[in-house]
Amino acid sequence: MLKKSVRYLVAGSALLAASAAFAQAQEPLKIGFLTTFSGVSSVPGEEMYDGFMLAVSQRSGKLGGVPVDILKEDDQFKPEVATQAVTKLIEREHVPIIAGIVGSNIMMAVAKHISDKGVFLVSANSGPSPLAGASCLPNFFVASWQNDSIAEVVGQYATDKGYKKVVLMSANYQGGKDLLGGFKRFYKGKILDEIYTPLNQLDFSAELTQIAALQPDAVYAFYPGAMAITFVRQYQLSGLLKTTPLLSSAMLEAPNLSALKDSALGAFGGMFWGPDTDNPASKKFVKGFEEKYGRIPSIWAAQGYDAAQLLDSAIAKVKGNVADKDAFRAALKAADFPSVRGKFKFNNNHFPIQDMHISQVVKDAKGRYTVRTVATPLKDHQDAYHKLCPMQ
């Protein structure tokens, strides 16, 4: 009788252990999503989140076959708020992965801390130059672009078009400095002036009067969030759009165009993707996004979607065991997923190597404001800093 009881006890213990293992296997994987959900830069943040969540919903709430719990945090475009949010996500929620981040000011404040804590960070937008070069990080991966690249392509386009003299404008912060530096790296003409305005400035009348007096062949500008809408609208109202081509990066996106309408028609932007990108992954994304949200997706949404797809591929490769950091890092580096941009490959610094295009604001067949790809000045483009990164 005693032996029989022991046998039942062993069998019962095994059953309980199996049940516990199953329950543990089904435990959702926590992923922090830190970005700007309020203030003048909230539109890119919301778009990134919507794109990310579209990919999650297409996989029935899973990434890599594992249920995920996405924890939203609003950095308010303030480094001190972002730092507090990161501490909460890592120390209280114990997330192994954080994704998102719009602003380079935010990224520079939190990236090293996140990587040093052994947490993986997947950028769905910001790619500041220091983190692409000597300060590159082993647990930091960029699913978008290195900041300079979306301006480098415009600099090359301006050179190809034969513009002899241009004026540059941007908000005075890391992202703006990177982009103007990128434009200058590939532009072979003369810079008449380089104008930096305070972050969150919304009146550009004085600067536009100054530009009109200089009579450049073109203007290159970069402003994030609501500043982009205000700048483009004032540029058009000043009459400059009729006489002086407006070149830009990450400003002429779908949410902005719905507000700008005719104010932006004919303006140009540099980017790695557009809604007219012709490949199966992009078509699936655009169709799914329009069905779910009822609007044309922006580049920010595409970046969020690809960030989720990158994580989906890497989590699947390690069968959900993201605690094996070396294996998970290698799985992320492999980037084995169908990117909306087509071919996708990480460089040694964990920034992408990709084609860079020029698009122009147009109306589509339904009368909606969107962008159409008009040139591909840079193919298989590598950022300017990867050789300074010691990682292989």
ABEGO torsion letter per residue (X at the ends): XAAAAAAAAAAAAAAAAAAAAAAAAABBBBBBBBBBABEAAAAAAAAAAAAAAAAAAAAGGBBGGBBBBBBBBBAGGBAAAAAAAAAAAAAAAGBABBBEEABAAAAAAAAAAAAAAGBBBBBAABBBAAAABAABBAABBBABBBAAAAAAAAAAAAAAAGBABBBBBBBBBAAAAAAAAAAAAABABBBABBBBBBBGBABAAAAAAAAAAAGBABBBBBBBEAAAAAAAAAAAAAGAAAABBBBBBGABBAAAAAAAEAAABGBBBBBABBAABBBAAAAAAAAAAAAAAGBBBBAAAAAAAAAAAAAAAAAAAAGGBAABAAAAAAAAAAGBBBBAAEBBBBBAAGBBBBBBBBBBBBBBAAGBBBBBBABBABBGBBBAAAAABABX
